[in-house]
Amino acid sequence: MYFIEMEKNINSRYMDIDIAKNLEAIKQELPEEVELVVISKTRSHEEIMEAYNTGHRIFGENKVQELTPKWEALPRDIEWHMVGHLQRNKVKYMAEFVSLIHAVDSLKLLREINKQAKKFDRVINCLLQMKIAQEESKYGITIDEIAAILNSEDYQNMKHVRVVGLMGMATFTEDQDQIKREFNSLHQAFNQLKDEHELRILSMGMSGDYPLAVACGSNMVRIGSSIFGPRQYQ
């Protein structure tokens, strides 16, 4: 009985969520130069369409097996971003349509993206993920490894992939000073590399920390639960 009542309470809270209102409030809050990626992982087509009907077109997913069916079913003018950790064997399923891949953490992955993009005569934009969090579960590479990739002859010879920026995820903690230090380290790396390598996107900040990320220089934020409410797990 307890779990039935708990589920009713969760569903009741969820039904009260105004997706369009939440989305517009966040857009009003964000500076004009900051791009919003609405994170739609685990969300239904109906929920995504509520956000879409406000005029928003940029959505992000973290699993290829969830991204592909949404691309097939939803309006084709949606710009889909892949924001989660990506295995090389999954690239082929989204190479036809993905607009931006956020979490690239190896030269091997860039090679695979380039290979699959070539099949569709596309150039796929990517972000290199720098590890700034202390958590072992967070992926990413060092600034030296990022510089090595960007300077490598291998990458420079790729015709179907383009690194356009950096991304990172801060530690999940209530210590705002730590989060600020981590965001500042990524911003510093971005500034160090952006001119030489024509980087323009710094993707950092999610629902719990995006105001601090923007204050630290982010120009792309990834927000889901602040728009849709608590995540609906599958």
MIVEXLUM-15463 format. One record per residue: residue in three letters; chain; x, z, y of N, C-alpha, C, O, CB in turn. Coordinates in steps of 0.05 Angstrom, whole numbers. Atoms other than C-alpha are relative to their C-alpha. Glycine has a CB too. Example, Ala and Ser with C-alpha at 12.3 -4.5 7.8 and 13.67 -1.06 7.14 Angstrom:
BEGIN
ALA/A/18/0/-24/246/156/-90/18/0/24/39/13/24/-20/25/1
SER/A/-16/-1/-24/273/143/-21/-15/14/22/-5/18/44/9/-29/9
//
This chain:
BEGIN
MET/A/17/0/-24/0/0/0/17/0/25/11/-14/45/-19/24/0
TYR/A/-17/-1/-23/57/17/48/11/-27/7/12/-35/31/24/19/-6
PHE/A/-12/26/-5/89/-52/40/-21/-20/10/-15/-37/27/14/-11/-25
ILE/A/21/18/-9/22/-87/50/-6/6/30/-9/-13/46/-26/4/-16
GLU/A/5/-6/-28/10/-49/115/24/-8/18/20/-18/40/-4/30/3
MET/A/-24/8/-16/82/-62/138/-1/-30/5/6/-39/27/26/8/-15
GLU/A/2/29/-3/72/-137/125/-21/-7/21/-17/-26/37/-5/-13/-27
LYS/A/21/6/-20/7/-136/165/10/6/28/4/-10/47/-24/17/-6
ASN/A/-10/-7/-26/43/-102/223/20/-21/10/19/-29/33/13/28/0
ILE/A/-19/21/-8/99/-153/222/-14/-26/8/-8/-38/28/20/-6/-23
ASN/A/15/25/-6/50/-211/219/-15/3/27/-18/-17/41/-19/-6/-22
SER/A/14/-5/-25/10/-180/276/18/-3/24/11/-16/44/-13/28/0
ARG/A/-19/2/-22/71/-174/320/8/-30/4/11/-39/27/25/17/-5
TYR/A/-8/27/-2/91/-245/303/-21/-18/13/-15/-36/28/6/-11/-28
MET/A/22/16/-11/22/-273/321/-2/3/30/-12/-15/44/-26/7/-13
ASP/A/1/-4/-28/29/-244/390/22/-14/16/22/-14/41/1/30/6
ILE/A/-23/13/-13/93/-283/405/-9/-26/13/-21/-43/0/23/-4/-20
ASP/A/6/25/-14/86/-337/457/26/-16/2/42/-11/20/-12/6/29
ILE/A/-25/15/2/141/-386/439/5/-16/26/28/-15/37/-1/-19/-23
ALA/A/-3/15/-24/130/-431/499/8/17/24/25/10/40/-25/-16/7
LYS/A/-6/-18/-22/130/-373/548/28/11/-2/42/13/18/-21/23/0
ASN/A/-27/-11/4/193/-343/518/21/-21/6/41/-15/19/4/10/-29
LEU/A/-19/22/-5/229/-410/520/3/-6/30/25/-8/40/-9/-25/-15
GLU/A/-1/5/-28/211/-423/592/13/22/16/27/17/35/-28/-5/11
ALA/A/-13/-23/-14/232/-353/613/30/-1/-3/44/5/16/-11/27/-12
ILE/A/-29/2/4/301/-363/582/11/-23/16/33/-20/28/6/-3/-29
LYS/A/-10/23/-16/308/-431/615/2/7/29/21/-2/43/-18/-24/-4
GLN/A/0/-8/-28/291/-401/682/24/18/6/35/18/28/-26/14/8
GLU/A/-22/-20/-3/344/-347/671/27/-13/-1/46/-4/13/-3/21/-22
LEU/A/-26/12/4/400/-393/650/8/-17/24/-8/-30/36/0/-18/-25
PRO/A/-10/18/-21/444/-427/703/-4/-29/-8/-5/-36/-32/30/5/6
GLU/A/6/29/5/431/-502/710/21/-13/-18/14/-31/-33/-2/-14/26
GLU/A/-21/13/15/498/-520/679/2/9/-29/19/-1/-44/26/4/14
VAL/A/-2/-11/27/486/-480/615/-22/-14/-17/-46/-13/-11/-4/30/0
GLU/A/19/14/18/454/-520/558/-10/19/-21/5/35/-32/14/-25/-13
LEU/A/13/-18/19/405/-485/512/-4/-15/-27/-17/-36/-27/-26/11/11
VAL/A/6/10/27/405/-499/437/-20/20/-12/-13/43/-17/26/-3/-18
VAL/A/20/-17/12/341/-471/407/5/1/-30/3/-20/-44/-29/-10/6
ILE/A/-7/-3/28/359/-444/339/-26/3/-17/-40/23/-14/19/24/-5
SER/A/26/2/14/302/-463/292/3/6/-30/-16/0/-45/-12/-27/4
LYS/A/-3/-6/28/330/-440/225/-21/19/-10/-28/39/4/29/12/-6
THR/A/22/-14/13/276/-412/179/-27/-3/14/-47/8/5/7/30/-2
ARG/A/25/3/-15/223/-434/229/-16/-24/-11/-5/-44/-20/5/-4/30
SER/A/17/21/10/163/-476/210/-1/-24/19/8/-22/42/-29/11/-4
HIS/A/4/24/-18/148/-546/237/-18/6/23/-14/-3/45/-11/-24/-17
GLU/A/19/-7/-21/91/-517/276/13/16/22/8/12/46/-24/16/-11
GLU/A/-14/-16/-20/135/-466/311/19/-18/16/21/-15/41/16/23/-14
ILE/A/-19/18/-14/187/-519/328/-16/-18/19/-7/-23/41/16/-17/-20
MET/A/16/18/-17/132/-564/356/-10/15/25/-14/3/46/-23/-12/-16
GLU/A/8/-16/-24/109/-507/402/23/-1/21/17/-4/45/-6/29/-8
ALA/A/-23/1/-19/179/-507/432/3/-29/10/9/-34/33/26/9/-14
TYR/A/-2/29/-7/182/-584/431/-20/-8/21/-13/-23/39/-4/-17/-25
ASN/A/21/8/-19/117/-589/469/4/11/28/-10/3/46/-27/9/-10
THR/A/-7/-8/-27/148/-553/528/19/-20/13/24/-19/37/14/28/-1
GLY/A/-18/20/-10/194/-613/535/29/4/-10/46/-12/-4/1/0/30
HIS/A/-27/-5/10/254/-582/500/6/-18/-24/-11/-25/-40/3/30/-9
ARG/A/-7/19/21/292/-629/454/25/7/-16/32/-7/-35/5/-27/13
ILE/A/-25/-6/14/356/-594/430/-5/24/-19/-11/46/-9/23/7/20
PHE/A/5/-20/20/349/-554/365/24/2/-19/38/-17/-24/-26/-6/-16
GLY/A/-23/-5/18/400/-523/318/-8/12/-26/-26/29/-27/20/17/14
GLU/A/5/-11/27/400/-508/244/27/8/-12/48/-2/-4/-14/-21/-18
ASN/A/-25/-8/12/451/-473/200/3/-7/-29/24/-1/-41/3/30/3
LYS/A/-2/9/28/436/-503/132/-9/-29/-2/-30/-36/8/-17/18/-19
VAL/A/6/28/2/438/-577/116/-26/-5/-15/-42/-23/-9/23/-15/-13
GLN/A/24/4/17/383/-570/63/-25/7/15/-47/-1/7/2/17/-25
GLU/A/23/-5/-17/337/-544/117/-2/-19/23/-23/-27/32/0/29/11
LEU/A/-2/18/-23/360/-590/172/-12/-28/-7/-27/-39/8/29/-3/9
THR/A/8/27/7/348/-656/135/-30/-4/-2/-40/-23/9/13/-8/-26
PRO/A/29/4/1/274/-646/119/-13/2/27/-33/-12/33/-12/20/-18
LYS/A/11/-2/-27/261/-626/191/5/-25/16/-12/-35/30/12/24/15
TRP/A/-5/25/-14/295/-688/217/-19/-22/-10/-28/-38/6/30/-9/-6
GLU/A/17/20/11/253/-730/170/-29/3/10/-43/-17/13/1/1/-30
ALA/A/28/-5/-5/187/-697/189/-7/2/30/-30/-3/38/-8/25/-13
LEU/A/5/-5/-29/194/-682/264/7/-23/17/21/-41/8/14/26/8
PRO/A/-5/23/-18/198/-727/325/29/-8/1/47/9/1/-9/6/28
ARG/A/-27/11/2/259/-772/325/16/3/26/40/-2/27/-1/-29/-7
ASP/A/-16/-4/-24/278/-756/397/12/28/2/24/35/22/-18/-6/25
ILE/A/-14/-26/0/300/-686/377/30/-5/-5/38/-21/-21/-12/18/-23
GLU/A/-29/0/3/375/-676/384/7/23/-18/6/46/-9/14/1/28
TRP/A/-6/-22/19/396/-637/322/29/8/1/47/-9/0/-8/-9/-28
HIS/A/-27/-11/2/456/-592/322/3/15/-26/-15/29/-35/6/19/25
MET/A/-7/-16/23/489/-563/260/17/23/9/40/19/18/14/-18/-22
VAL/A/-14/-23/-12/510/-493/279/13/18/-21/29/36/-14/-19/16/17
GLY/A/-10/-18/21/526/-460/212/26/-10/-13/35/-33/-7/-21/4/-21
HIS/A/-24/8/16/587/-461/167/-7/-24/-17/-27/-24/-30/11/24/-17
LEU/A/6/26/13/591/-530/137/20/-6/-22/44/-6/-18/1/-23/21
GLN/A/-16/8/22/617/-550/69/3/-31/1/-15/-45/9/-12/8/-27
ARG/A/-6/29/-2/650/-619/64/-20/-17/-16/-27/-39/-8/28/-5/-9
ASN/A/18/16/16/603/-642/9/-28/-3/11/-44/-17/-1/-1/11/-28
LYS/A/27/1/-12/542/-632/54/-1/-19/24/-22/-25/33/-8/28/8
VAL/A/0/17/-24/565/-676/111/-15/-25/-3/-29/-34/16/29/-6/8
LYS/A/13/26/5/538/-740/80/-30/1/4/-42/-20/11/6/-10/-28
TYR/A/29/-1/-2/467/-715/83/-10/0/29/-34/-5/34/-10/25/-13
MET/A/9/-1/-28/466/-709/159/15/-19/18/10/-21/42/2/28/11
ALA/A/-17/17/-16/517/-760/182/-15/-22/15/-6/-32/35/21/-13/-18
GLU/A/16/21/-12/463/-810/199/-12/8/27/-17/-9/44/-22/-8/-19
PHE/A/15/-8/-23/431/-767/253/10/23/16/2/26/39/-27/6/-9
VAL/A/-8/-24/-14/466/-703/272/14/-6/27/30/-25/28/19/18/-17
SER/A/-11/6/-26/484/-700/346/26/16/6/44/5/18/-21/7/21
LEU/A/-23/-16/-5/534/-643/348/4/20/-23/-15/33/-31/-3/15/27
ILE/A/-7/-20/21/569/-602/294/17/22/13/38/16/24/16/-14/-24
HIS/A/-12/-22/-15/588/-534/322/24/14/-13/43/21/0/-20/21/6
ALA/A/-18/-19/13/629/-498/269/21/-14/-17/24/-8/-41/-15/19/-16
VAL/A/-22/14/14/687/-544/249/24/17/0/34/26/21/6/-28/12
ASP/A/-22/-19/2/744/-502/223/24/-11/-16/41/5/-25/-9/25/-11
SER/A/-23/11/15/793/-550/189/2/-30/6/-17/-43/12/-3/5/-30
LEU/A/-5/28/-2/825/-618/193/-13/-15/-23/-22/-38/-20/30/-6/1
LYS/A/13/13/23/797/-633/124/-29/-5/5/-39/-26/-2/3/18/-25
LEU/A/28/4/-6/727/-624/149/-3/-22/21/-22/-39/19/-13/26/11
LEU/A/1/22/-20/740/-670/209/4/-27/-14/-10/-46/-8/22/4/21
ARG/A/-4/26/15/766/-723/160/-26/-8/-14/-33/-32/-14/22/4/-21
GLU/A/25/6/14/701/-718/120/-21/-10/19/-36/-28/13/-9/24/-16
ILE/A/20/8/-20/658/-722/182/6/-29/10/-12/-45/12/0/19/24
ASN/A/-8/26/-8/697/-783/205/-7/-21/-21/-17/-43/-15/30/-1/6
LYS/A/5/18/23/690/-815/136/-30/-7/-2/-38/-30/-6/10/12/-26
GLN/A/28/4/3/615/-805/133/-13/-13/24/-31/-29/22/-14/27/-5
ALA/A/10/12/-24/602/-824/205/6/-30/1/-10/-46/11/12/13/25
LYS/A/-8/28/1/638/-890/194/-21/-16/-16/-26/-40/-9/27/-4/-14
LYS/A/20/14/16/585/-909/142/-24/-8/17/-38/-28/10/-9/17/-23
PHE/A/23/5/-18/533/-908/198/9/-11/27/-7/-14/45/-17/25/4
ASP/A/-11/11/-25/579/-937/252/-6/19/23/-15/10/44/-11/-28/5
ARG/A/6/-20/-20/571/-872/291/26/14/8/46/14/-7/-21/20/-9
VAL/A/-20/-20/-8/616/-825/330/-14/27/2/-32/30/18/15/-8/27
ILE/A/13/-26/0/597/-753/315/17/20/16/41/24/11/-3/10/-29
ASN/A/-13/-20/-16/614/-701/367/2/27/-15/-16/34/-30/-15/4/26
CYS/A/-5/-25/15/643/-635/341/12/21/19/24/14/40/18/-5/-24
LEU/A/-14/-23/-13/665/-566/365/18/13/-20/10/16/-44/-21/20/12
LEU/A/-18/-16/18/724/-529/335/-7/29/3/-9/39/26/30/-6/6
GLN/A/8/-28/-1/706/-458/317/25/18/0/41/18/-19/-18/7/-24
MET/A/-22/-19/-3/756/-406/341/-10/28/-9/-31/36/-2/11/1/29
LYS/A/7/-27/10/755/-338/306/7/20/22/30/24/29/15/7/-27
ILE/A/-4/-20/-21/745/-285/360/-10/27/-9/-3/48/3/-13/-9/26
ALA/A/11/-25/9/707/-232/321/19/15/-19/36/2/-32/-27/-5/-14
GLN/A/-16/-15/19/739/-176/281/-12/0/-28/2/8/-47/2/29/10
GLU/A/13/0/27/689/-184/224/12/-21/-18/16/-44/-10/-30/-4/3
GLU/A/-11/19/19/718/-216/162/-20/-22/-7/-11/-44/-15/9/15/-25
SER/A/21/20/7/652/-252/150/-2/-23/19/-14/-43/12/-26/14/-3
LYS/A/1/22/-19/660/-294/212/22/-20/-5/45/-13/-10/2/12/29
TYR/A/-19/22/5/693/-361/204/15/-7/26/8/4/48/-14/-25/-11
GLY/A/-14/9/-24/742/-394/252/30/-2/-4/41/8/-24/-6/18/23
ILE/A/-29/4/1/814/-413/266/12/9/26/-2/15/45/7/-30/-6
THR/A/-14/-10/-23/867/-392/316/3/-22/21/-1/-46/15/27/12/-8
ILE/A/-5/20/-21/882/-426/382/24/-18/-8/23/-42/-1/5/13/27
ASP/A/-22/16/9/948/-450/352/-8/-21/-20/1/-44/-20/23/18/-12
GLU/A/10/19/20/912/-482/293/-18/-21/14/-17/-44/6/-16/15/-21
ILE/A/17/19/-15/862/-514/342/18/-21/14/13/-45/12/-18/14/20
ALA/A/-18/18/-14/919/-543/383/14/-19/-19/18/-42/-13/21/16/16
ALA/A/-13/17/20/953/-569/320/-19/-22/-9/-10/-45/-13/9/17/-24
ILE/A/19/20/8/890/-605/299/-3/-21/22/-2/-45/16/-28/12/-6
LEU/A/4/18/-22/879/-636/368/24/-18/5/21/-41/13/-7/15/25
ASN/A/-25/15/-4/952/-658/372/8/-17/-24/28/-32/-22/22/19/8
SER/A/-8/14/24/955/-685/302/-5/-30/1/-24/-39/13/-14/12/-25
GLU/A/3/29/1/965/-759/290/-25/-7/-16/-39/-27/-10/25/-14/-12
ASP/A/23/4/17/912/-754/236/-26/0/17/-42/-19/16/-2/21/-21
TYR/A/24/-1/-17/858/-732/286/-1/-22/20/-22/-34/25/-2/27/13
GLN/A/-1/20/-21/880/-779/340/-6/-28/-10/-13/-46/6/27/0/14
ASN/A/6/26/11/872/-838/293/-29/-2/-10/-38/-24/-18/18/-5/-23
MET/A/28/0/9/800/-819/276/-17/-15/21/-15/-9/45/-11/29/-5
LYS/A/16/17/-17/750/-869/305/-29/9/1/-44/-1/18/2/-29/-8
HIS/A/29/-6/3/684/-837/285/-6/30/3/-28/39/-4/-10/-9/-27
VAL/A/5/-29/-6/692/-764/305/14/6/26/35/-4/32/10/18/-24
ARG/A/-12/-7/-25/705/-733/372/-4/30/5/-26/40/4/-13/-16/24
VAL/A/1/-28/-7/722/-660/388/-6/2/29/10/-7/46/26/15/-8
VAL/A/9/-1/-28/685/-644/452/1/28/11/-7/33/34/-27/-12/4
GLY/A/0/-27/-10/694/-569/457/6/20/-21/15/14/-44/-26/7/12
LEU/A/-5/-23/18/701/-501/425/-25/17/-3/-42/16/14/24/17/10
MET/A/22/-19/3/653/-450/397/11/25/-13/33/25/-25/-23/-12/-17
GLY/A/-8/-25/12/657/-378/374/-23/20/-2/-42/17/13/24/12/14
MET/A/20/-21/4/617/-318/351/13/27/4/34/33/-10/-14/-2/-27
ALA/A/-12/-26/-5/631/-248/377/-8/19/-23/-26/14/-38/-10/11/27
THR/A/6/-21/19/631/-186/334/-28/11/5/-37/14/27/21/23/2
PHE/A/27/-12/-2/562/-157/319/4/30/5/8/46/-14/-17/-5/-26
THR/A/-6/-28/-7/571/-91/356/-15/6/26/-22/-12/41/30/4/3
GLU/A/12/-8/-26/540/-51/413/22/4/21/15/11/44/-16/25/-4
ASP/A/-22/-4/-19/609/-46/446/3/-24/18/15/-44/10/27/5/-16
GLN/A/0/22/-19/600/-91/506/28/-8/9/33/-32/14/-18/6/23
ASP/A/-28/6/-9/673/-86/526/14/-17/-21/29/-35/-15/15/26/5
GLN/A/-13/15/21/695/-112/458/-11/-29/0/4/-48/-2/-5/13/-27
ILE/A/12/26/0/646/-170/461/11/-16/24/17/-40/22/-31/2/2
LYS/A/-11/13/-24/670/-186/532/28/-9/-5/36/-32/3/-2/19/24
ARG/A/-27/8/6/742/-187/509/1/-24/-18/17/-42/-14/16/24/-13
GLU/A/1/23/19/725/-234/452/-9/-26/14/3/-47/9/-18/7/-24
PHE/A/9/23/-15/687/-281/497/21/-10/19/25/-34/22/-27/6/15
ASN/A/-21/8/-19/742/-280/549/23/-14/-14/36/-32/-3/10/25/15
SER/A/-22/13/14/793/-298/496/-6/-29/-7/11/-46/-6/7/16/-26
LEU/A/8/27/6/753/-359/476/0/-17/26/8/-40/26/-28/0/-13
HIS/A/0/15/-26/743/-379/549/28/-7/9/33/-29/19/-14/17/22
GLN/A/-28/6/-7/817/-373/561/12/-23/-17/26/-40/-6/17/26/-4
ALA/A/-9/21/18/832/-417/501/-12/-27/9/2/-47/9/-7/5/-29
PHE/A/14/24/-9/781/-468/526/14/-11/25/20/-35/27/-30/5/6
ASN/A/-13/9/-25/813/-470/595/28/-10/-5/38/-28/9/2/23/20
GLN/A/-28/8/6/882/-477/564/0/-29/-12/20/-43/-9/12/19/-20
LEU/A/0/25/15/861/-538/523/-17/-23/13/-14/-46/6/-9/5/-28
LYS/A/21/19/-8/804/-572/561/10/-25/14/1/-47/9/-20/14/17
ASP/A/-9/23/-16/842/-617/609/16/-20/-17/11/-45/-16/17/9/23
GLU/A/-17/18/16/893/-645/560/-17/-15/-21/-11/-38/-28/22/16/-13
HIS/A/15/12/22/841/-658/506/-29/-7/7/-45/-13/-11/0/20/-23
GLU/A/27/8/-11/779/-673/549/-22/15/-14/-42/3/-22/-3/-31/-5
LEU/A/21/-17/11/739/-615/523/-20/7/23/-11/12/46/12/26/-12
ARG/A/20/-5/-20/673/-602/560/-20/21/-8/-35/31/9/-14/-25/7
ILE/A/21/-19/9/631/-555/517/14/26/-10/33/25/-25/-17/-12/-22
LEU/A/-8/-27/10/643/-480/507/-25/13/-10/-41/24/6/15/17/23
SER/A/25/-11/12/589/-456/459/5/28/-10/18/33/-30/-9/-18/-24
MET/A/-1/-28/8/584/-381/456/-23/15/12/-31/10/35/28/13/8
GLY/A/23/-15/-9/527/-332/462/-25/-6/-17/-33/-29/-20/-5/-5/29
MET/A/25/2/15/465/-319/420/-20/19/11/-16/30/33/5/6/-31
SER/A/21/-15/-11/401/-280/429/9/28/10/0/37/31/-22/4/-20
GLY/A/-7/-27/-6/435/-212/430/22/2/22/26/24/33/10/13/-24
ASP/A/-23/-3/-18/494/-229/476/3/-23/20/24/-25/33/25/3/-16
TYR/A/-4/24/-16/481/-294/514/4/6/30/19/-9/43/-23/-18/-3
PRO/A/-6/-4/-28/478/-263/584/30/6/5/41/-3/25/-17/23/11
LEU/A/-28/-6/-3/548/-235/574/17/-25/-5/37/-29/9/8/23/-19
ALA/A/-15/25/6/572/-301/544/0/-18/24/20/-30/31/-12/-14/-24
VAL/A/2/17/-24/547/-339/605/18/11/22/31/-4/36/-29/-2/10
ALA/A/-17/-13/-21/581/-289/651/30/-5/-6/46/-5/12/-5/30/1
CYS/A/-28/5/8/646/-302/612/7/-30/-2/29/-36/-10/5/13/-27
GLY/A/-7/28/-3/642/-377/621/-13/-20/-19/-7/-44/-19/28/-3/-3
SER/A/14/18/18/597/-405/566/-17/-21/14/-30/-14/34/-17/16/-20
ASN/A/18/20/-11/562/-471/582/-19/-11/-21/-32/-31/-17/16/-22/13
MET/A/20/7/20/522/-475/517/-6/26/-16/12/39/-26/11/-23/-19
VAL/A/8/-24/14/482/-418/485/-19/-8/-23/-33/-28/-21/-13/20/19
ARG/A/15/5/24/448/-415/417/-20/22/-4/-12/44/-12/19/-3/-25
ILE/A/20/-21/-1/383/-376/420/-24/-6/-19/-36/-28/-17/-10/5/29
GLY/A/23/3/18/330/-366/366/-20/22/1/-43/17/10/10/-2/-28
SER/A/20/-22/2/298/-298/357/-11/8/27/-34/18/28/13/24/-13
SER/A/11/-7/-26/290/-286/432/-23/-20/8/-38/-14/26/22/-1/21
ILE/A/21/20/-5/245/-348/431/-22/2/-21/-46/3/-14/12/-28/0
PHE/A/19/1/22/211/-346/363/-9/28/-10/-28/30/-24/11/-15/-22
GLY/A/5/-26/11/212/-271/350/18/5/-24/35/-12/-30/-30/3/-8
PRO/A/-17/-7/23/243/-236/290/1/-23/-20/-19/-36/-26/-9/25/-14
ARG/A/-4/22/18/271/-285/240/-17/2/-24/-21/24/-35/30/-2/-8
GLN/A/17/2/24/226/-307/183/18/-8/-23/25/-31/-26/-24/-20/4
TYR/A/-19/5/21/271/-301/122/-14/-15/-23/-37/-12/-28/12/26/-11
GLN/A/10/16/23/263/-349/63/12/11/-26/5/0/-47/7/-30/4
//
